[in-house]
């Protein structure tokens, strides 16, 4: 059972033959739309920076000293949410992120926008207008970038091409 990789959304029982058992859906968009807690965010940042780490290694990188069991529980919760993968090495799990920070932000933003339009009782163009106003008040440069991205998306749609990520 050593070095068995467990996929996000699966658990590995002590009695198992090394095959991951299904635990939950791998769709983490609902989790991300609700957001992660401060401790969960900090742990994800540690794993994005390090690539992978054990419970002890994660605990050593946190800004606040926490009990081993607290860190272990939080890592397990993130694993069950589908945000982490884990690999059994000897008697310890080594955790790594299932998604990059960019993928997490993209899914989180997509969920927020989807909820914004789905929960509104107003016409979509009114909600969109309010969103543009909010971005304008937040950062005029960001509004310019939004306009550039809209033009790029329209050009790609007109060409029938596949959307490609534009570097920031």
N, C-alpha and C positions, 0 to 999 in steps of 0.2 A: 504494500500500500504506500510505500515511500515514493515521493515525487509524483503522486497522482494529482493531476490538475483538476480542480473543481470549478465548473463554469458558474457565472453569476446566476442566481435563481435556483441553485441546486445545493443540496447538502450531502455530506459524506458521513455516513454513520460508521461507528466503530466496528459494527458487525458486517458491514458491506464488503463486497469483493473488490472494491476500488472503483466501482461504477458510480457516477453521481446520481443521486436520486432527485427527482423533481421536487422543488419546494414552492416556487412562485413564478409568476410570469416574468420574462426578461424585459418587459416594457416598463421602463423607469420614468416615462414622461409624467405620470401622475405624481410620483414622488418629487420630481424636479419642479413641477408647477407649484406644489405646496412649499417647496424650498427645503433646504437642509438647515439643521440647527447649527449654532456657532461651533460647537465641538466637532460635529460631523464635517463642517466646512474645513476646519483646521486639519483634521485627519486626512481629508482628501488632498489638501495642499501638500502635506508631508509626502503622501504617496506619489503625487504628480512630480514632486521635486526629486524624490529618491528612486522612483521606478517601482521598487518593491521593498517590503520591510516586514519584520516580525512585530509582534505586539510590543516587545521590549524596546525595539528600535524606534517604533512610532512614539511610544511613551517618552523616550528620551528627547524627541524633537519638539514636543509640545511646549507652548508658552507657559502652561500651568502644570505643576506636578499632579498627576492623577494616579490613582491606584491601578495596578495591573489589570484587575478585573473590570474596572470601569472602561479602560481602553479596549480590552478584549470584547466586552459587550457592545461597545459602539462599533468596532470593526465588524463584528458578527451581524449587527443590525444593518450596516451599509452593504454587507455581502448579501443578506437576505433581500434587500431592496434592489439588488442587481447592479449596484455601483462598483462592487469589488469582485475580483477573482481571488482564489486562494489556492495555494499549492502546499501539500503536506510534505515537510522535510523533517525526517526523524520524528520527533514528537510535537513539533510546532508547525503552525500554519504561517506561510509567507504570503502576505497580501499585496495585491497590485490593483490599480484602477482599471475598470472595464472600459471606461470612456475617457477621452482626453478632456481637459478643462474646456476647450473650445466646443466639443460635442455636448458637454453638460450645459454650457451657456446657450447653445443653439436650441437644444430641446426645451430648456427652461423658458426661453423667450417665445418659442413656438407655442408652448402650452399657455403662457400668459396672454398672448395675442388671441389665441383661439378662445380662451375663456372671456376675454374682454368683449369680443364680438358676440359670442354665444349668450352671455349673461345680460346683454344690453337690450332694453326695450325700445331703443331708438333705432332709426334707420342706420345702416352701416356707414353711409357717408358722413353722418353727424359724428359718430364715434371716431371715424378716421380724422375728421377735422379737429376734434378735441385732442387726439393723439399728436397730430402735427403741431398744434398750439403748445402742447406740453413739451415736446422736443425742442421747439423754438425757444421756450422760456428756459429750458435746461441748458442748451448749448447750440448756438447758431451754427457753429462749424459742423455739428452733427446733422443739423438740418440740411446743410449743403451736401454732406456725404450721402444722406438719404436720397436726395434728388439725383445724385450721380448714380447711385445703385438702381433707382427706378428707371433711369434712362438705359442703363446696361441691361436690365431685365427685359425691358420693352424691345430692345434691339435683338436680344437673344430669342425672344418669343417670335418676333417677326421673321427671323431666319430659321425658326423651327429647330434651333440648335439646343444642345444640352447646356444647362447652366454650369458655368465654371466659376470657382471662387476667385474673386478679385482680391489681390493683395492689399492690405491696409497701408 
